[in-house]
């Protein structure tokens, strides 16, 4: 099932799913977990934004320009809905940068946030794994690393003390092998 992080955690807590993909931090009194990988959180900006033009950044590379989030205090943001952990991350990062974000709209879809940033609507926080995996038709946003270098840890979670079937364990092992083929 594809859904928000919050909903997936609730389904797993209630025993309606054997496991879910989630992010740290977790309610460790309820869940056991295994780390799958870490990913960087990037900033997507419209190509026409002054910061984008100043850096002339058009393509994904391992050497993305690094900016201080404070330079975007007047930029509208596309916010993930409250069920996504990126929702709170945006507010925390903006607070650290000394401002409250101006929210243009809220969405459930990271792909929509990416497309809206590319269309010139505003800035969005996105995980680098999504950015590397997707090329949008039409306008792509420009991507930046933030000076605070925010990261998140992707995990597979299951209810504490719950038996994982052989098929569930095999799926998790296959996922781990796909993500880390040389381990």
WOKA-V719939 format. One record per residue. N is the residue number from 1. PHI is phi as a letter, one per 30 degrees, with the letter a starting at -180 (999 if undefined). NEAR is the number of other C-alpha atoms within 8 Angstrom. D_LAST is the distance of its C-alpha to the last C-alpha in whole Angstrom. Layout:
((N/PHI/NEAR/D_LAST) (N/PHI/NEAR/D_LAST))
This chain:
((1/999/3/28) (2/c/4/28) (3/a/6/30) (4/d/9/30) (5/e/12/27) (6/e/8/30) (7/d/9/31) (8/d/14/28) (9/d/11/28) (10/d/8/31) (11/d/10/31) (12/d/15/28) (13/d/11/30) (14/d/7/33) (15/i/8/31) (16/d/7/31) (17/b/8/28) (18/d/10/25) (19/a/10/23) (20/b/11/22) (21/d/10/20) (22/b/11/22) (23/b/11/22) (24/d/8/22) (25/d/4/25) (26/b/6/26) (27/d/6/28) (28/d/6/26) (29/d/5/30) (30/c/8/29) (31/c/12/25) (32/c/10/22) (33/a/8/19) (34/b/7/15) (35/d/8/14) (36/c/10/12) (37/a/8/13) (38/c/8/16) (39/b/11/18) (40/d/11/21) (41/c/13/25) (42/c/12/27) (43/c/12/30) (44/c/15/32) (45/b/16/36) (46/e/16/38) (47/d/12/39) (48/d/7/42) (49/d/9/41) (50/e/6/43) (51/d/6/40) (52/d/13/38) (53/d/10/41) (54/d/6/41) (55/c/7/37) (56/h/6/38) (57/c/10/34) (58/b/9/34) (59/b/6/30) (60/d/8/27) (61/a/5/25) (62/d/4/23) (63/c/4/26) (64/d/10/28) (65/d/9/31) (66/c/8/31) (67/b/9/34) (68/c/9/35) (69/e/11/36) (70/e/9/39) (71/d/7/41) (72/c/6/40) (73/d/10/42) (74/c/7/45) (75/d/9/42) (76/d/11/42) (77/c/12/39) (78/c/16/37) (79/c/15/36) (80/d/14/33) (81/d/9/35) (82/d/7/35) (83/d/10/33) (84/c/12/30) (85/d/9/29) (86/d/10/29) (87/e/12/33) (88/d/9/33) (89/e/8/31) (90/e/11/33) (91/d/10/36) (92/d/8/34) (93/d/9/33) (94/d/13/37) (95/d/9/39) (96/d/7/37) (97/d/9/38) (98/j/7/42) (99/b/9/42) (100/c/8/42) (101/d/12/41) (102/d/9/43) (103/c/9/42) (104/d/9/43) (105/a/7/41) (106/b/9/39) (107/b/11/36) (108/c/9/34) (109/c/7/32) (110/d/9/30) (111/d/6/30) (112/d/9/34) (113/d/13/34) (114/d/13/32) (115/d/12/35) (116/d/11/37) (117/d/17/36) (118/d/15/36) (119/d/10/40) (120/j/12/41) (121/d/10/41) (122/l/13/40) (123/c/13/36) (124/b/13/33) (125/d/11/30) (126/b/13/27) (127/d/10/23) (128/d/10/22) (129/d/8/19) (130/d/8/23) (131/d/10/24) (132/d/8/22) (133/d/6/22) (134/b/6/26) (135/c/7/29) (136/d/7/32) (137/d/5/35) (138/i/4/38) (139/d/8/37) (140/c/15/34) (141/d/15/34) (142/c/13/33) (143/c/14/30) (144/b/12/30) (145/c/12/28) (146/c/12/30) (147/d/8/31) (148/d/5/30) (149/h/8/26) (150/d/7/26) (151/b/8/22) (152/b/10/21) (153/c/11/18) (154/c/13/17) (155/b/13/17) (156/c/13/18) (157/c/14/21) (158/b/13/23) (159/d/13/26) (160/e/8/26) (161/i/5/27) (162/d/6/27) (163/d/4/25) (164/c/7/23) (165/d/6/23) (166/d/6/21) (167/d/6/21) (168/d/10/20) (169/d/9/17) (170/d/8/16) (171/d/8/17) (172/d/9/14) (173/d/8/12) (174/d/8/12) (175/d/8/12) (176/d/10/9) (177/d/10/7) (178/d/7/10) (179/d/8/9) (180/b/7/6) (181/d/7/6) (182/c/4/4) (183/d/4/0))
